[in-house]
């Protein structure tokens, strides 16, 4: 999907039960904000990406910190 119109057409192809899930409702709301109010297109991107990743658990993030064990004085 390269344009907002393509994103709207993509969502319109889903069955109505799929469109009524909270993830796709949020994506459609983000698209509407971008279209109607000249909102940031990043909102639409974030909404679409979160809806497309629905059901996929988030990756485990390694913080890079290790616990350093020291002898107590």
PyMOL commands that set and color helices and strands:
alter all, ss='L'
color gray80, all
select helices_A, chain A and resi 4-12+16-19+22-37+41-52
alter helices_A, ss='H'
color red, helices_A
deselect
rebuild
show_as cartoon
